[in-house]
Amino acid sequence: MNLENEISLRQTLDRFNVLSDVEFSEFLKVCEYREFSKKDYLLKSGNYNHGIYFIISGVVGLFELIDGEKMYQNFFLENEFANELKSLSTQTPSTKNLIALTTINSFYLNRKKLLELYDKSASFERLGRKLLEHILNGQNEISYVLQSLKPEKRYEYLEIERPELLKSIPLTYLASYLGLARETLSRIRARK
């Protein structure tokens, strides 16, 4: 593992719960470095999700096929945890897909190994709980935005809260994510 990547992971984890050097070293033992090429699937619909990915570099999209169309529900960028939470927590087949939208460098965190860490220390359990709360809060927030705000306000939300998406994600995918037609999103962007 690259020291720079380890530092990036540690700084991100510290936002949730600060681990001692020994604990972080133990955490690293359950991390598996993985690379993906653009358009590779990290998780395919119908498969079981057995872990989460810490994105070192690149962009991952979460989508579901609805009436043959890819409906994007989230994007994960550098220093974020790419996940499909329902399958991970229930250990049932996923209805969603995680796909590399660019070349991806990541750490894979296996669910079973993480649960074993939780049994070893309250610090790991606290980390897992706070990370899960963070993921759920993010999902709830975007769900609220998409269901309650008008199209222009949805775009403004991204400008303020996740401006990096506007730079990293193709317009077609952003439109799907915001629940808009591509043309509508183009008009909104043109007015800005």
Short mmCIF file of the C-alpha atoms (twelve columns), coordinates in Angstrom:
data_MODEL
# 
_entry.id   MODEL 
# 
loop_
_atom_site.group_PDB 
_atom_site.id 
_atom_site.type_symbol 
_atom_site.label_atom_id 
_atom_site.label_alt_id 
_atom_site.label_comp_id 
_atom_site.label_asym_id 
_atom_site.label_seq_id 
_atom_site.Cartn_x 
_atom_site.Cartn_y 
_atom_site.Cartn_z 
_atom_site.pdbx_PDB_model_num 
ATOM 1   C CA . MET A 1   0.000   0.000  0.000   1 
ATOM 2   C CA . ASN A 2   1.125   3.501  -0.826  1 
ATOM 3   C CA . LEU A 3   1.825   5.743  2.196   1 
ATOM 4   C CA . GLU A 4   -0.011  8.686  0.615   1 
ATOM 5   C CA . ASN A 5   -3.125  6.506  0.154   1 
ATOM 6   C CA . GLU A 6   -2.906  5.321  3.756   1 
ATOM 7   C CA . ILE A 7   -2.680  8.921  4.988   1 
ATOM 8   C CA . SER A 8   -5.732  9.841  2.919   1 
ATOM 9   C CA . LEU A 9   -7.688  6.927  4.390   1 
ATOM 10  C CA . ARG A 10  -6.603  7.768  7.927   1 
ATOM 11  C CA . GLN A 11  -7.571  11.438 7.601   1 
ATOM 12  C CA . THR A 12  -10.990 10.417 6.343   1 
ATOM 13  C CA . LEU A 13  -11.503 7.877  9.135   1 
ATOM 14  C CA . ASP A 14  -10.406 10.459 11.715  1 
ATOM 15  C CA . ARG A 15  -13.413 12.580 10.741  1 
ATOM 16  C CA . PHE A 16  -15.589 9.801  12.198  1 
ATOM 17  C CA . ASN A 17  -13.480 8.393  15.014  1 
ATOM 18  C CA . VAL A 18  -9.773  8.846  15.725  1 
ATOM 19  C CA . LEU A 19  -7.939  5.510  15.786  1 
ATOM 20  C CA . SER A 20  -4.659  4.943  17.597  1 
ATOM 21  C CA . ASP A 21  -1.635  3.996  15.489  1 
ATOM 22  C CA . VAL A 22  -2.071  0.364  16.533  1 
ATOM 23  C CA . GLU A 23  -5.787  0.413  15.683  1 
ATOM 24  C CA . PHE A 24  -5.155  2.039  12.313  1 
ATOM 25  C CA . SER A 25  -2.498  -0.577 11.546  1 
ATOM 26  C CA . GLU A 26  -5.036  -3.267 12.396  1 
ATOM 27  C CA . PHE A 27  -7.641  -1.539 10.222  1 
ATOM 28  C CA . LEU A 28  -5.227  -1.506 7.282   1 
ATOM 29  C CA . LYS A 29  -4.910  -5.289 7.527   1 
ATOM 30  C CA . VAL A 30  -8.553  -5.664 6.463   1 
ATOM 31  C CA . CYS A 31  -8.127  -3.253 3.525   1 
ATOM 32  C CA . GLU A 32  -7.476  -4.683 0.099   1 
ATOM 33  C CA . TYR A 33  -6.137  -2.366 -2.621  1 
ATOM 34  C CA . ARG A 34  -8.174  -2.642 -5.846  1 
ATOM 35  C CA . GLU A 35  -8.038  -0.898 -9.216  1 
ATOM 36  C CA . PHE A 36  -10.815 -0.676 -11.776 1 
ATOM 37  C CA . SER A 37  -10.888 0.553  -15.355 1 
ATOM 38  C CA . LYS A 38  -13.555 2.903  -16.645 1 
ATOM 39  C CA . LYS A 39  -16.896 1.043  -17.082 1 
ATOM 40  C CA . ASP A 40  -15.867 -1.835 -14.758 1 
ATOM 41  C CA . TYR A 41  -18.523 -2.880 -12.286 1 
ATOM 42  C CA . LEU A 42  -17.635 -2.844 -8.598  1 
ATOM 43  C CA . LEU A 43  -21.053 -4.390 -7.925  1 
ATOM 44  C CA . LYS A 44  -23.632 -5.722 -10.389 1 
ATOM 45  C CA . SER A 45  -27.349 -5.920 -9.826  1 
ATOM 46  C CA . GLY A 46  -28.308 -9.431 -8.707  1 
ATOM 47  C CA . ASN A 47  -25.044 -9.979 -6.817  1 
ATOM 48  C CA . TYR A 48  -24.510 -9.741 -3.087  1 
ATOM 49  C CA . ASN A 49  -22.667 -6.735 -1.714  1 
ATOM 50  C CA . HIS A 50  -20.013 -7.928 0.724   1 
ATOM 51  C CA . GLY A 51  -18.173 -4.675 1.409   1 
ATOM 52  C CA . ILE A 52  -17.557 -1.002 0.747   1 
ATOM 53  C CA . TYR A 53  -14.907 0.833  -1.233  1 
ATOM 54  C CA . PHE A 54  -12.872 3.781  -0.058  1 
ATOM 55  C CA . ILE A 55  -12.204 5.761  -3.234  1 
ATOM 56  C CA . ILE A 56  -8.588  6.924  -3.412  1 
ATOM 57  C CA . SER A 57  -9.027  8.428  -6.864  1 
ATOM 58  C CA . GLY A 58  -11.703 8.407  -9.539  1 
ATOM 59  C CA . VAL A 59  -15.494 8.539  -9.700  1 
ATOM 60  C CA . VAL A 60  -17.965 5.716  -8.989  1 
ATOM 61  C CA . GLY A 61  -21.652 5.886  -9.884  1 
ATOM 62  C CA . LEU A 62  -24.525 4.079  -8.179  1 
ATOM 63  C CA . PHE A 63  -27.422 3.370  -10.517 1 
ATOM 64  C CA . GLU A 64  -30.474 1.193  -10.911 1 
ATOM 65  C CA . LEU A 65  -31.947 0.080  -14.226 1 
ATOM 66  C CA . ILE A 66  -35.540 1.303  -14.382 1 
ATOM 67  C CA . ASP A 67  -37.469 0.557  -17.586 1 
ATOM 68  C CA . GLY A 68  -34.134 -0.074 -19.303 1 
ATOM 69  C CA . GLU A 69  -32.734 3.333  -18.319 1 
ATOM 70  C CA . LYS A 70  -29.806 3.913  -15.961 1 
ATOM 71  C CA . MET A 71  -31.140 6.018  -13.107 1 
ATOM 72  C CA . TYR A 72  -28.198 7.377  -11.115 1 
ATOM 73  C CA . GLN A 73  -28.813 7.647  -7.392  1 
ATOM 74  C CA . ASN A 74  -25.413 8.685  -6.117  1 
ATOM 75  C CA . PHE A 75  -21.807 9.401  -7.036  1 
ATOM 76  C CA . PHE A 76  -18.732 8.725  -4.962  1 
ATOM 77  C CA . LEU A 77  -15.573 10.754 -5.400  1 
ATOM 78  C CA . GLU A 78  -12.090 10.820 -3.924  1 
ATOM 79  C CA . ASN A 79  -11.989 10.191 -0.151  1 
ATOM 80  C CA . GLU A 80  -15.584 8.921  -0.059  1 
ATOM 81  C CA . PHE A 81  -16.976 5.462  0.649   1 
ATOM 82  C CA . ALA A 82  -18.755 3.914  -2.352  1 
ATOM 83  C CA . ASN A 83  -21.530 1.688  -1.115  1 
ATOM 84  C CA . GLU A 84  -24.847 0.053  -1.802  1 
ATOM 85  C CA . LEU A 85  -26.149 -0.032 1.720   1 
ATOM 86  C CA . LYS A 86  -29.313 -2.136 1.433   1 
ATOM 87  C CA . SER A 87  -27.604 -5.244 0.054   1 
ATOM 88  C CA . LEU A 88  -24.648 -4.744 2.380   1 
ATOM 89  C CA . SER A 89  -26.757 -4.573 5.529   1 
ATOM 90  C CA . THR A 90  -29.392 -7.186 4.637   1 
ATOM 91  C CA . GLN A 91  -27.061 -9.524 2.732   1 
ATOM 92  C CA . THR A 92  -29.626 -9.885 -0.043  1 
ATOM 93  C CA . PRO A 93  -28.952 -9.515 -3.775  1 
ATOM 94  C CA . SER A 94  -28.511 -5.921 -4.870  1 
ATOM 95  C CA . THR A 95  -30.953 -4.224 -7.212  1 
ATOM 96  C CA . LYS A 96  -28.341 -1.556 -7.906  1 
ATOM 97  C CA . ASN A 97  -24.982 -1.282 -9.614  1 
ATOM 98  C CA . LEU A 98  -21.718 0.396  -8.689  1 
ATOM 99  C CA . ILE A 99  -19.764 1.315  -11.809 1 
ATOM 100 C CA . ALA A 100 -16.422 3.012  -12.403 1 
ATOM 101 C CA . LEU A 101 -17.060 6.210  -14.369 1 
ATOM 102 C CA . THR A 102 -13.280 6.783  -14.541 1 
ATOM 103 C CA . THR A 103 -10.232 4.725  -13.628 1 
ATOM 104 C CA . ILE A 104 -10.561 3.863  -9.933  1 
ATOM 105 C CA . ASN A 105 -7.989  3.280  -7.216  1 
ATOM 106 C CA . SER A 106 -9.599  2.073  -4.009  1 
ATOM 107 C CA . PHE A 107 -9.378  0.178  -0.771  1 
ATOM 108 C CA . TYR A 108 -11.958 -2.581 -0.431  1 
ATOM 109 C CA . LEU A 109 -13.292 -3.160 3.076   1 
ATOM 110 C CA . ASN A 110 -14.884 -6.585 3.483   1 
ATOM 111 C CA . ARG A 111 -18.041 -6.571 5.628   1 
ATOM 112 C CA . LYS A 112 -17.179 -9.777 7.500   1 
ATOM 113 C CA . LYS A 113 -13.675 -8.561 8.357   1 
ATOM 114 C CA . LEU A 114 -15.034 -5.198 9.501   1 
ATOM 115 C CA . LEU A 115 -17.554 -6.917 11.776  1 
ATOM 116 C CA . GLU A 116 -14.694 -8.943 13.282  1 
ATOM 117 C CA . LEU A 117 -12.880 -5.663 14.002  1 
ATOM 118 C CA . TYR A 118 -15.994 -4.297 15.724  1 
ATOM 119 C CA . ASP A 119 -15.836 -7.265 18.124  1 
ATOM 120 C CA . LYS A 120 -12.213 -6.456 18.980  1 
ATOM 121 C CA . SER A 121 -12.641 -2.869 20.080  1 
ATOM 122 C CA . ALA A 122 -15.297 -0.329 20.954  1 
ATOM 123 C CA . SER A 123 -13.260 2.170  18.934  1 
ATOM 124 C CA . PHE A 124 -13.848 0.192  15.710  1 
ATOM 125 C CA . GLU A 125 -17.514 -0.241 16.544  1 
ATOM 126 C CA . ARG A 126 -17.859 3.530  17.114  1 
ATOM 127 C CA . LEU A 127 -16.096 4.186  13.796  1 
ATOM 128 C CA . GLY A 128 -18.499 1.858  11.991  1 
ATOM 129 C CA . ARG A 129 -21.552 3.397  13.628  1 
ATOM 130 C CA . LYS A 130 -20.489 6.964  12.848  1 
ATOM 131 C CA . LEU A 131 -19.611 6.050  9.264   1 
ATOM 132 C CA . LEU A 132 -23.002 4.388  8.821   1 
ATOM 133 C CA . GLU A 133 -24.752 7.453  10.275  1 
ATOM 134 C CA . HIS A 134 -22.822 9.656  7.828   1 
ATOM 135 C CA . ILE A 135 -23.835 7.475  4.859   1 
ATOM 136 C CA . LEU A 136 -27.495 7.385  5.935   1 
ATOM 137 C CA . ASN A 137 -27.625 11.140 6.547   1 
ATOM 138 C CA . GLY A 138 -26.222 11.753 3.063   1 
ATOM 139 C CA . GLN A 139 -28.803 9.439  1.502   1 
ATOM 140 C CA . ASN A 140 -31.645 11.059 3.437   1 
ATOM 141 C CA . GLU A 141 -30.510 14.547 2.485   1 
ATOM 142 C CA . ILE A 142 -30.331 13.865 -1.251  1 
ATOM 143 C CA . SER A 143 -33.665 12.042 -1.091  1 
ATOM 144 C CA . TYR A 144 -35.228 15.125 0.517   1 
ATOM 145 C CA . VAL A 145 -33.648 17.422 -2.082  1 
ATOM 146 C CA . LEU A 146 -34.880 15.346 -5.011  1 
ATOM 147 C CA . GLN A 147 -38.397 14.939 -3.662  1 
ATOM 148 C CA . SER A 148 -39.091 18.407 -2.320  1 
ATOM 149 C CA . LEU A 149 -37.145 20.969 -4.368  1 
ATOM 150 C CA . LYS A 150 -37.910 22.371 -7.798  1 
ATOM 151 C CA . PRO A 151 -35.403 21.565 -10.589 1 
ATOM 152 C CA . GLU A 152 -33.479 24.842 -10.391 1 
ATOM 153 C CA . LYS A 153 -33.151 24.498 -6.599  1 
ATOM 154 C CA . ARG A 154 -31.855 20.930 -7.008  1 
ATOM 155 C CA . TYR A 155 -29.101 22.250 -9.237  1 
ATOM 156 C CA . GLU A 156 -28.345 25.053 -6.755  1 
ATOM 157 C CA . TYR A 157 -28.067 22.435 -4.025  1 
ATOM 158 C CA . LEU A 158 -25.313 20.707 -6.016  1 
ATOM 159 C CA . GLU A 159 -23.573 24.039 -6.657  1 
ATOM 160 C CA . ILE A 160 -23.402 24.680 -2.909  1 
ATOM 161 C CA . GLU A 161 -23.133 21.209 -1.342  1 
ATOM 162 C CA . ARG A 162 -21.371 19.095 -3.986  1 
ATOM 163 C CA . PRO A 163 -19.823 21.402 -6.602  1 
ATOM 164 C CA . GLU A 164 -17.221 18.752 -7.459  1 
ATOM 165 C CA . LEU A 165 -20.004 16.675 -9.051  1 
ATOM 166 C CA . LEU A 166 -20.692 19.471 -11.533 1 
ATOM 167 C CA . LYS A 167 -17.050 19.266 -12.650 1 
ATOM 168 C CA . SER A 168 -16.673 15.466 -12.627 1 
ATOM 169 C CA . ILE A 169 -19.953 13.944 -13.809 1 
ATOM 170 C CA . PRO A 170 -21.238 13.928 -17.407 1 
ATOM 171 C CA . LEU A 171 -24.386 15.980 -17.958 1 
ATOM 172 C CA . THR A 172 -26.514 12.938 -18.864 1 
ATOM 173 C CA . TYR A 173 -25.674 11.235 -15.551 1 
ATOM 174 C CA . LEU A 174 -26.251 14.434 -13.564 1 
ATOM 175 C CA . ALA A 175 -29.647 14.868 -15.199 1 
ATOM 176 C CA . SER A 176 -30.597 11.314 -14.215 1 
ATOM 177 C CA . TYR A 177 -29.381 11.932 -10.648 1 
ATOM 178 C CA . LEU A 178 -31.423 15.133 -10.354 1 
ATOM 179 C CA . GLY A 179 -34.501 13.534 -11.914 1 
ATOM 180 C CA . LEU A 180 -34.440 15.922 -14.872 1 
ATOM 181 C CA . ALA A 181 -34.391 15.635 -18.632 1 
ATOM 182 C CA . ARG A 182 -30.937 16.366 -20.054 1 
ATOM 183 C CA . GLU A 183 -32.352 19.355 -21.951 1 
ATOM 184 C CA . THR A 184 -33.869 20.813 -18.762 1 
ATOM 185 C CA . LEU A 185 -30.532 20.554 -16.993 1 
ATOM 186 C CA . SER A 186 -28.790 22.189 -19.965 1 
ATOM 187 C CA . ARG A 187 -31.235 25.124 -19.804 1 
ATOM 188 C CA . ILE A 188 -30.690 25.514 -16.048 1 
ATOM 189 C CA . ARG A 189 -26.903 25.487 -16.498 1 
ATOM 190 C CA . ALA A 190 -27.117 28.032 -19.316 1 
ATOM 191 C CA . ARG A 191 -28.962 30.475 -17.028 1 
ATOM 192 C CA . LYS A 192 -26.247 30.266 -14.349 1 
# 
